Amino acid sequence: MKLCSKNVVSSESPTCVWIKEITRDYVLAWSYNHYLFSTRKPPHSLSETELTNARSELIDLTKAGFKLDWLKTKLDVRKKTNDVGSRVQELEEQVKNLNLELDTEKVNTATCTAKVLSLKQKMSDLTAELNEKEAKLLLLQTASRILFTFGKGECDEKID
């Protein structure tokens, strides 16, 4: 079994055969194939280090005489995809955090609303009790004046 690159058997890939035909240097062909097949990952799975290493390998292969403008374009697209993907993840995290904060504020608002309603009810109850006590006080004061006025012998009736 002859390897075309670290991950690809040469008999399995027409690309490996083509690369062997255009270059007579086995190490250079192996290096090119390794680079070509090791970068076949989804864009979001490539780390910044992998992209930097791939760019370095691309430069080396270009210096060796390979025409790789098309590959450079693909590498640039992947880098941009990673950048956009990272930004999307950041934005998703911010949205998630804001939703959690919103939920917390809703709970706090509901708690405050319940407390306000409870305080309004308590205030209403106390106002009703105050009005009742003021009415009794007024009645007692009136009765006291009447008794004081008529208490000098003019009225012997008792007022409750």
matplotlib code that plots the C-alpha trace (Angstrom):
import matplotlib.pyplot as plt

x = [0.0, 1.5, 0.5, -0.2, -0.3, -0.7, -4.5, -4.9, -3.9, -2.5, -4.5, -7.7, -7.2, -6.9, -5.5, -2.6, -1.8, -2.0, 0.3, 2.8, 2.8, 3.4, 6.3, 9.1, 10.0, 8.3, 8.7, 7.2, 4.3, 3.7, 3.8, 1.4, -1.0, -0.8, -1.6, -4.4, -6.1, -5.5, -7.4, -10.6, -12.5, -15.7, -14.7, -16.0, -13.7, -10.5, -8.7, -6.7, -3.5, -4.5, -5.3, -1.9, -0.1, -2.0, -1.1, 2.6, 2.4, 0.7, 3.4, 6.1, 4.3, 3.9, 7.6, 8.3, 6.5, 2.9, 0.2, -2.1, -4.0, -7.3, -6.2, -5.2, -8.7, -10.3, -8.1, -9.1, -12.8, -12.3, -10.6, -13.5, -16.0, -14.3, -14.3, -18.0, -18.7, -16.9, -18.8, -22.1, -21.2, -20.4, -23.7, -25.6, -24.0, -24.9, -28.5, -28.6, -27.3, -29.8, -32.6, -31.5, -31.3, -34.8, -36.2, -34.7, -36.1, -39.5, -39.4, -38.3, -41.1, -43.7, -42.4, -42.5, -46.0, -47.3, -45.7, -47.2, -50.7, -50.2, -49.2, -52.1, -54.5, -52.9, -53.2, -56.8, -57.6, -55.8, -57.6, -60.9, -60.0, -58.8, -62.1, -64.0, -61.9, -62.2, -66.0, -66.1, -63.9, -66.1, -69.1, -67.5, -66.4, -69.9, -71.4, -68.9, -69.8, -73.5, -72.9, -70.8, -73.4, -76.4, -74.5, -75.1, -78.5, -80.2, -80.3, -80.1, -80.3, -77.3, -75.9, -74.1]
y = [0.0, 3.3, 6.5, 9.6, 11.7, 11.0, 10.2, 9.1, 5.9, 6.8, 4.3, 5.8, 9.4, 10.5, 13.8, 11.9, 10.3, 13.7, 15.3, 12.5, 13.0, 16.8, 16.5, 14.0, 14.9, 12.4, 14.5, 17.5, 15.5, 13.9, 17.3, 18.8, 15.9, 16.0, 19.7, 19.2, 16.4, 17.5, 20.7, 18.9, 19.8, 21.8, 25.5, 25.8, 23.0, 24.7, 26.5, 29.7, 27.7, 25.2, 28.1, 29.7, 26.4, 25.8, 29.2, 28.6, 25.3, 27.0, 29.6, 26.8, 24.9, 28.1, 28.8, 25.2, 26.0, 24.9, 27.2, 27.4, 30.6, 28.6, 27.0, 30.3, 31.6, 28.6, 29.1, 32.8, 31.8, 29.4, 32.0, 34.4, 31.7, 31.0, 34.7, 35.0, 31.8, 33.1, 36.3, 34.3, 32.3, 35.5, 37.0, 33.8, 33.9, 37.6, 36.9, 33.9, 36.1, 38.9, 36.3, 35.1, 38.7, 39.4, 36.3, 37.4, 40.9, 39.5, 37.5, 40.6, 42.6, 40.0, 39.9, 43.7, 43.9, 41.4, 43.4, 46.7, 45.0, 43.7, 47.2, 48.8, 46.3, 46.9, 50.7, 50.3, 48.3, 50.8, 53.7, 52.0, 51.3, 55.0, 56.3, 54.1, 55.2, 58.9, 58.5, 56.9, 59.6, 62.3, 60.6, 60.4, 64.0, 65.1, 63.0, 64.4, 68.0, 67.2, 65.6, 68.5, 71.0, 69.2, 67.6, 70.6, 69.3, 70.2, 66.6, 63.4, 61.1, 58.8, 58.6, 55.5]
z = [0.0, -1.1, 0.6, -1.4, 1.8, 5.5, 5.1, 1.5, -0.3, -3.7, -5.6, -4.2, -5.6, -9.2, -7.7, -6.2, -9.5, -11.3, -8.8, -9.2, -13.0, -12.8, -10.3, -10.2, -6.6, -4.3, -1.1, -2.8, -4.2, -0.8, 0.9, -1.6, -1.3, 2.5, 2.5, 0.0, 1.8, 5.3, 4.7, 3.6, 6.7, 7.2, 7.6, 11.1, 12.3, 11.3, 14.1, 13.6, 14.0, 11.3, 9.0, 9.7, 9.1, 5.9, 4.6, 5.4, 3.5, 0.6, 0.4, 0.4, -2.4, -4.4, -4.1, -5.3, -8.6, -8.1, -9.4, -6.4, -6.8, -6.7, -3.4, -1.9, -2.7, -1.0, 2.1, 2.2, 2.0, 4.8, 7.0, 6.3, 7.0, 10.4, 11.2, 10.4, 12.3, 15.3, 15.2, 14.9, 18.0, 19.9, 18.8, 19.7, 23.2, 23.7, 22.6, 25.1, 27.9, 27.1, 27.1, 30.5, 31.8, 30.4, 32.1, 35.4, 35.0, 34.2, 37.4, 39.3, 37.7, 38.5, 42.1, 42.3, 40.7, 43.3, 46.1, 44.8, 44.6, 48.2, 49.4, 47.6, 49.3, 52.7, 52.1, 51.1, 54.3, 56.5, 54.8, 55.5, 59.1, 59.5, 58.1, 60.4, 63.4, 62.4, 62.2, 65.7, 67.0, 65.5, 67.0, 70.4, 70.3, 69.4, 72.1, 74.6, 73.7, 74.0, 77.4, 78.5, 77.4, 78.8, 81.7, 83.9, 84.7, 81.6, 80.2, 82.1, 79.2, 78.5, 74.9, 73.9]

ax = plt.figure().add_subplot(projection="3d")
ax.plot(x, y, z, "-o")
ax.set_aspect("equal")
plt.show()
